[in-house]
Every structure is written in C-alpha cells, then in structure tokens.
Amino acid sequence: MSEIIKGHDERGNLIYFKSSTWEYWKKYDKNNNCIYYRISTCFEYWKEFDENNNLIHYKNSYNSEKWFKYDKNNKQIFITEKEFNEIEFRKKEKEYLSRTKCSRFEIMEI
C-alpha cells in the first residue's frame, strides 16, 4: 500500500499532494483562489483574479495564455485580440520601466 502525503496552508487549502504515481503543488491568493498549480509531469498554470474573484488571466506552461473581462452582469467575456495586444504592450512597457528605473511615464495597472 502506497503512502499519500498531503500538506495544507494556514487556511486549510491543500497545497501539496504526493502519492506513489504523482505529486502536485498549489498556491492560493488571499481569497483562496488557486493562483498556481504544478504537477510532477512538469505542467504548470498561473491564474490572476480581480477584486470580485473573477478569473482575468490564465497562462500555462504550454504557452497558452488568455485574458478575460466581465460585463455588468458578471458574465465572462473573452478579450479581443486588439485588447490583448494593448495589455501585452503595457506589461512590456511596465517591465522595461521597472528595469530602467525610468519614472517619467505613469503606467496604468492592468
């Protein structure tokens, strides 16, 4: 009989699991949304949530990335390619400015 090992964070979320065949790790944000997952097969994903706990960004280790927004009824809407390109531009600009320590531009939070 194989041993199963589990680990939990201070809020009771399962953050580690190991059996004889595989293991995984998870990380949660302050609202208990799973924001990181990695399985022993080397698959990983990252998620970002807004203040209403809506998923707004998903990226995985297979180079799949998606951004989402929500209408006034809290229904998920996929972001258009144009909006995605604008988000990517702002991310790169923010990263560049943080590396160059240039403060003459103000970057909007995504």
N, C-alpha and C positions, 0 to 999 in steps of 0.2 A: 504494500500500500504506500503510495507516494504522499509525502508531506506537502501541505499547502501553507504558504506563508502569506500573511496579509499585514499591511500597515495602514494606519489611519492618521489623519491630521487632528488638530485640536478641536475641530468642529465635527468630527466623526466621518469625514469623507474618506473613502477608500483611495489611498494614494499609491499603494504598491500591492502587487499580487504576484505570487510565484507558485507554479506547480511544476511537475516533472517535465512538462512539454513546452511551457512558455512562461513569460513574465511580462508585466507592464507597469508603467509609472504614469501617474496623473498629477496635475497641479490645478488648483482652483483659485478663482478670484474671491474678493471679499463677500460676494453674493452667492457663493457656492456654485458658480458656473464653471464647468470644466474648460480651462483655457489651454491646457497642454496634455497631450497623450502620446506615449511612446510604447510600442510593443517590441518584444525581443526580436522580431523579424525585421527590425530597423524601420518600420513605418512610424511616422510621427505626424501629428497635426497640431496646429495652433489656432485658437479662436479668440476673437475680441467681441465684447458685448457693450452695448450702450447703457445709459443710466436706467433704462426700463428693462434690462436683461434681455434685450433683443440681440440676436447674432448680427454683427455688422461686418465681420471679416473672418474669412476662413482660408487657411493655407495648409498644404500638406507637403510631405517630403517627396512626392511625385510631381512637384511643380504645378500643382493645381491651386489656383487662388481665385477667390470670389469675394466680392463686396456686396453688401445688401443695404437697402434703406427701407423705410416703412411709411405707409400712408397714414392719414389721420385716424383710420380705424385700426391701426397697428397691424395691418396686413403687409407681409413681406413683399418687397418689390426688388427685382434684380436691377443692379445699377447698369446703365448703358455704357457702351464702350467709350464714349466721349467722357462721361463722368469718371470712369475707371482711369482713363489716361490723365485726367486732372488730379486725381488722388495720387497716382504714381508720381506725377511731376512734383507735387507738394511734398511727398515723402522724400524724394531725392533731394529737393531743394533744402528741406529741413536738415537732412543728414549732412549735406555739404556745408551748410552754415554752421552746424554744430562742430564740424571738423575744423573749419577755418576760423571759428570764433568771430565771425562777422555779425555785427549786431545792427547794421543799418536797415535790414529788412525785418518786417514782422511776419512771422509765419502763422497762419491760422491752424488751430488744432483740428485734426481730422475727426 
